[in-house]
Amino acid sequence: MKSRIIPYVFMIILLAAHFSRGGNDILAVLTLLIPFLFFIKQKWVITSLEVIAYLSALVWLFGAYQYIQLRIASGDDWMRLLIIMGCVALYTAWTGFFLRSDKIKKVYGMNE
């Protein structure tokens, strides 16, 4: 089960760093509190964490769009930025999908 949770925690750390870089320190701190939900063994926790992961992927895509617009306006190369942020968005969505394992569903009582 740790192999399912560790990628999610890493994703949250990346997201908090993204918010911190954007000047949203309060949002960054709140984001870092999200993994503590894993300690609550309820059905709604995994569903909520999965939705958070998918919404986080949208945050990365929206951020990529904004940064690419800035790069295009300044005449800089933007393709590498698109690839990197696209991969981060895919990784983020993957961590949400990764929470659907049978082992996690069993621990959180979702097989009932």
C-alpha atoms as an extended CHARMM CRD file, in Angstrom:
* protein
*
       112  EXT
         1         1  MET       CA              0.0000000000        0.0000000000        0.0000000000  PROA      1               0.0000000000
         2         2  LYS       CA              2.9320000000        2.3270000000        0.6410000000  PROA      2               0.0000000000
         3         3  SER       CA              3.8490000000        1.9860000000       -3.0240000000  PROA      3               0.0000000000
         4         4  ARG       CA              0.4720000000        3.5600000000       -3.8280000000  PROA      4               0.0000000000
         5         5  ILE       CA              0.6680000000        6.3600000000       -1.2710000000  PROA      5               0.0000000000
         6         6  ILE       CA              4.2640000000        7.5480000000       -1.7710000000  PROA      6               0.0000000000
         7         7  PRO       CA              3.7260000000        8.7070000000       -5.3970000000  PROA      7               0.0000000000
         8         8  TYR       CA              0.6500000000       10.6180000000       -4.2220000000  PROA      8               0.0000000000
         9         9  VAL       CA              2.5910000000       12.3490000000       -1.4500000000  PROA      9               0.0000000000
        10        10  PHE       CA              5.3270000000       13.2770000000       -3.9400000000  PROA      10              0.0000000000
        11        11  MET       CA              2.6480000000       14.7300000000       -6.2280000000  PROA      11              0.0000000000
        12        12  ILE       CA              1.3090000000       16.8240000000       -3.3500000000  PROA      12              0.0000000000
        13        13  ILE       CA              4.8010000000       18.1450000000       -2.6100000000  PROA      13              0.0000000000
        14        14  LEU       CA              5.1980000000       19.1610000000       -6.2720000000  PROA      14              0.0000000000
        15        15  LEU       CA              1.8140000000       20.8770000000       -6.2080000000  PROA      15              0.0000000000
        16        16  ALA       CA              2.6710000000       22.7490000000       -2.9990000000  PROA      16              0.0000000000
        17        17  ALA       CA              5.9330000000       23.8970000000       -4.5890000000  PROA      17              0.0000000000
        18        18  HSD       CA              3.9670000000       25.1080000000       -7.6170000000  PROA      18              0.0000000000
        19        19  PHE       CA              1.6360000000       27.1100000000       -5.3840000000  PROA      19              0.0000000000
        20        20  SER       CA              4.5410000000       28.4760000000       -3.3480000000  PROA      20              0.0000000000
        21        21  ARG       CA              6.3680000000       29.5790000000       -6.5070000000  PROA      21              0.0000000000
        22        22  GLY       CA              3.2130000000       31.4140000000       -7.5470000000  PROA      22              0.0000000000
        23        23  GLY       CA              3.1440000000       33.2840000000       -4.2290000000  PROA      23              0.0000000000
        24        24  ASN       CA              0.2720000000       31.2980000000       -2.7070000000  PROA      24              0.0000000000
        25        25  ASP       CA              2.0020000000       30.2510000000        0.4980000000  PROA      25              0.0000000000
        26        26  ILE       CA             -1.2270000000       29.6350000000        2.4090000000  PROA      26              0.0000000000
        27        27  LEU       CA             -2.4990000000       27.3660000000       -0.3510000000  PROA      27              0.0000000000
        28        28  ALA       CA              0.8730000000       25.6090000000       -0.4000000000  PROA      28              0.0000000000
        29        29  VAL       CA              0.6600000000       24.8600000000        3.3330000000  PROA      29              0.0000000000
        30        30  LEU       CA             -2.9480000000       23.6780000000        3.0250000000  PROA      30              0.0000000000
        31        31  THR       CA             -1.9200000000       21.4280000000        0.1460000000  PROA      31              0.0000000000
        32        32  LEU       CA              0.7740000000       19.8420000000        2.2960000000  PROA      32              0.0000000000
        33        33  LEU       CA             -1.9070000000       18.8360000000        4.8100000000  PROA      33              0.0000000000
        34        34  ILE       CA             -3.8360000000       16.7450000000        2.2560000000  PROA      34              0.0000000000
        35        35  PRO       CA             -1.8160000000       13.5090000000        2.6560000000  PROA      35              0.0000000000
        36        36  PHE       CA             -2.7820000000       13.3540000000        6.3290000000  PROA      36              0.0000000000
        37        37  LEU       CA             -6.2340000000       12.2990000000        5.1140000000  PROA      37              0.0000000000
        38        38  PHE       CA             -4.7140000000        8.8560000000        4.4710000000  PROA      38              0.0000000000
        39        39  PHE       CA             -4.8710000000        8.2890000000        8.2410000000  PROA      39              0.0000000000
        40        40  ILE       CA             -8.6750000000        8.4270000000        8.1430000000  PROA      40              0.0000000000
        41        41  LYS       CA             -9.8760000000        4.9860000000        7.1030000000  PROA      41              0.0000000000
        42        42  GLN       CA            -13.1560000000        6.0000000000        5.4690000000  PROA      42              0.0000000000
        43        43  LYS       CA            -14.5470000000        5.3970000000        1.9760000000  PROA      43              0.0000000000
        44        44  TRP       CA            -14.8720000000        9.0910000000        1.1970000000  PROA      44              0.0000000000
        45        45  VAL       CA            -11.1510000000        9.6790000000        1.8030000000  PROA      45              0.0000000000
        46        46  ILE       CA             -9.9070000000        7.7490000000       -1.2120000000  PROA      46              0.0000000000
        47        47  THR       CA            -12.6100000000        9.2320000000       -3.4250000000  PROA      47              0.0000000000
        48        48  SER       CA            -11.6930000000       12.7240000000       -2.2390000000  PROA      48              0.0000000000
        49        49  LEU       CA             -7.9730000000       12.1420000000       -2.7280000000  PROA      49              0.0000000000
        50        50  GLU       CA             -8.6170000000       10.8150000000       -6.2110000000  PROA      50              0.0000000000
        51        51  VAL       CA            -10.6900000000       13.8830000000       -7.1370000000  PROA      51              0.0000000000
        52        52  ILE       CA             -7.9660000000       16.1270000000       -5.6830000000  PROA      52              0.0000000000
        53        53  ALA       CA             -5.4090000000       14.4150000000       -7.9160000000  PROA      53              0.0000000000
        54        54  TYR       CA             -7.5160000000       14.9290000000      -11.0400000000  PROA      54              0.0000000000
        55        55  LEU       CA             -8.1820000000       18.5700000000      -10.1650000000  PROA      55              0.0000000000
        56        56  SER       CA             -4.4720000000       19.0240000000       -9.5070000000  PROA      56              0.0000000000
        57        57  ALA       CA             -3.7460000000       17.7490000000      -13.0140000000  PROA      57              0.0000000000
        58        58  LEU       CA             -6.0500000000       20.4750000000      -14.3050000000  PROA      58              0.0000000000
        59        59  VAL       CA             -4.1300000000       23.0210000000      -12.2190000000  PROA      59              0.0000000000
        60        60  TRP       CA             -0.9210000000       21.8960000000      -13.9240000000  PROA      60              0.0000000000
        61        61  LEU       CA             -2.5020000000       22.1260000000      -17.3780000000  PROA      61              0.0000000000
        62        62  PHE       CA             -3.8850000000       25.5880000000      -16.6530000000  PROA      62              0.0000000000
        63        63  GLY       CA             -0.4750000000       26.6780000000      -15.3330000000  PROA      63              0.0000000000
        64        64  ALA       CA              1.1640000000       25.2590000000      -18.4480000000  PROA      64              0.0000000000
        65        65  TYR       CA             -1.2350000000       27.2300000000      -20.6170000000  PROA      65              0.0000000000
        66        66  GLN       CA             -0.4520000000       30.4560000000      -18.7610000000  PROA      66              0.0000000000
        67        67  TYR       CA              3.3180000000       29.9480000000      -18.8380000000  PROA      67              0.0000000000
        68        68  ILE       CA              3.2470000000       28.9980000000      -22.5150000000  PROA      68              0.0000000000
        69        69  GLN       CA              1.3110000000       32.1620000000      -23.3350000000  PROA      69              0.0000000000
        70        70  LEU       CA              4.0100000000       34.1890000000      -21.5680000000  PROA      70              0.0000000000
        71        71  ARG       CA              6.7630000000       32.3730000000      -23.4620000000  PROA      71              0.0000000000
        72        72  ILE       CA              5.0430000000       32.8780000000      -26.8130000000  PROA      72              0.0000000000
        73        73  ALA       CA              4.4900000000       36.5720000000      -26.0750000000  PROA      73              0.0000000000
        74        74  SER       CA              8.1670000000       37.0480000000      -25.2510000000  PROA      74              0.0000000000
        75        75  GLY       CA              9.2880000000       35.0120000000      -28.2580000000  PROA      75              0.0000000000
        76        76  ASP       CA             10.9330000000       32.2770000000      -26.1860000000  PROA      76              0.0000000000
        77        77  ASP       CA             10.8680000000       28.5420000000      -26.8520000000  PROA      77              0.0000000000
        78        78  TRP       CA              7.8290000000       26.9330000000      -25.2290000000  PROA      78              0.0000000000
        79        79  MET       CA              7.8840000000       23.3280000000      -26.4330000000  PROA      79              0.0000000000
        80        80  ARG       CA             10.1170000000       22.0420000000      -23.6210000000  PROA      80              0.0000000000
        81        81  LEU       CA              7.8500000000       23.7380000000      -21.0680000000  PROA      81              0.0000000000
        82        82  LEU       CA              4.8330000000       22.0260000000      -22.6300000000  PROA      82              0.0000000000
        83        83  ILE       CA              6.5080000000       18.6160000000      -22.4630000000  PROA      83              0.0000000000
        84        84  ILE       CA              7.6280000000       19.0110000000      -18.8470000000  PROA      84              0.0000000000
        85        85  MET       CA              4.3660000000       20.3860000000      -17.4940000000  PROA      85              0.0000000000
        86        86  GLY       CA              2.3610000000       17.9300000000      -19.5680000000  PROA      86              0.0000000000
        87        87  CYS       CA              4.3330000000       15.0610000000      -18.0320000000  PROA      87              0.0000000000
        88        88  VAL       CA              3.7630000000       16.4790000000      -14.5510000000  PROA      88              0.0000000000
        89        89  ALA       CA              0.0160000000       16.7250000000      -15.2680000000  PROA      89              0.0000000000
        90        90  LEU       CA             -0.0250000000       13.1140000000      -16.4840000000  PROA      90              0.0000000000
        91        91  TYR       CA              1.9010000000       11.9620000000      -13.4070000000  PROA      91              0.0000000000
        92        92  THR       CA             -0.5560000000       13.8240000000      -11.1910000000  PROA      92              0.0000000000
        93        93  ALA       CA             -3.5670000000       12.1980000000      -12.8560000000  PROA      93              0.0000000000
        94        94  TRP       CA             -1.8180000000        8.8110000000      -12.6710000000  PROA      94              0.0000000000
        95        95  THR       CA             -1.4440000000        9.1260000000       -8.8960000000  PROA      95              0.0000000000
        96        96  GLY       CA             -5.2110000000        9.5210000000       -8.6190000000  PROA      96              0.0000000000
        97        97  PHE       CA             -5.8370000000        6.5020000000      -10.8110000000  PROA      97              0.0000000000
        98        98  PHE       CA             -3.2260000000        4.5620000000       -8.8200000000  PROA      98              0.0000000000
        99        99  LEU       CA             -5.4110000000        4.8870000000       -5.6980000000  PROA      99              0.0000000000
       100       100  ARG       CA             -7.9740000000        2.5200000000       -7.2570000000  PROA      100             0.0000000000
       101       101  SER       CA             -6.0220000000       -0.6200000000       -6.3000000000  PROA      101             0.0000000000
       102       102  ASP       CA             -7.7910000000       -3.5140000000       -4.6030000000  PROA      102             0.0000000000
       103       103  LYS       CA             -5.4900000000       -3.2950000000       -1.5960000000  PROA      103             0.0000000000
       104       104  ILE       CA             -6.3720000000        0.3430000000       -0.9320000000  PROA      104             0.0000000000
       105       105  LYS       CA            -10.0690000000       -0.3340000000       -1.5050000000  PROA      105             0.0000000000
       106       106  LYS       CA             -9.9040000000       -3.1450000000        1.0540000000  PROA      106             0.0000000000
       107       107  VAL       CA             -8.1500000000       -1.0090000000        3.6900000000  PROA      107             0.0000000000
       108       108  TYR       CA            -10.6000000000        1.8550000000        3.2410000000  PROA      108             0.0000000000
       109       109  GLY       CA            -13.6890000000       -0.3840000000        3.1590000000  PROA      109             0.0000000000
       110       110  MET       CA            -14.6310000000        0.2270000000       -0.4510000000  PROA      110             0.0000000000
       111       111  ASN       CA            -15.0930000000       -3.4560000000       -1.3800000000  PROA      111             0.0000000000
       112       112  GLU       CA            -18.2520000000       -3.7690000000        0.6440000000  PROA      112             0.0000000000
